[in-house]
């Protein structure tokens, strides 16, 4: 439930509670919060058990889309960028990784694009060519 709350945030909350409530009322407020969280969990578990009892096997079918929605938590932009930049592409069903489309518009295979040739090495004291558009 509180998987995204770290120790730093907990310390800040305790210190803020200490200043707001004072040392006399802080323990009773913490006990009240604990009881409230426990009661909410019990209500949620009771509702889930009641639904499972009433729906029977259909409950599991309703739960599958919810489990798929939980997988959408992966769609954080940082995770998407990391997956795009650093993970290998998944192979296609034909066994090849996704790449450029090598078929012409009429469906015939197109020749593989030629790799650019590296420039010839420069001779001693030769100045490299200058591209005025790149500067």
C-alpha positions, 0 to 999 in steps of 0.5 A: 500500500505504501510502497512508494513512501520511503524512510525520508518521507516517514521521518518528515511526517513524524517531525511534522506531526510532532510540531503540529500535534505536540508530543502529548497527542502524537502517540494517540494520533498514530494509534488512531491512524493505525486503527483506521488503516486496519479497519479500511483493510478489513472492509476491503477484504470483506467486500472482496470476499462477499463479491467472490462468494456471490459471483463465484468463478466469474469473479476471476474473469472480472479480475483479469482486466484489473490485473492487466491494468496493473501492468500499465504502471510500467508506462512511466516515461522513464521506464518507456525511455529505458526500454526503448533505448537499452532493451533489445527489440523483441523478435517478430513471429518470423524470427527476425527483429524489427527493422526497415521495411525491405519490400517495394510497394508492389510486394517484391523484395527490395535489395538491402540498402548499402552501408555507407563507405568510410572515408579514406584515411588522411595522409600526413599533414593533410587537412580534413575536408570542411563542410560549411553546412555543418559549421 
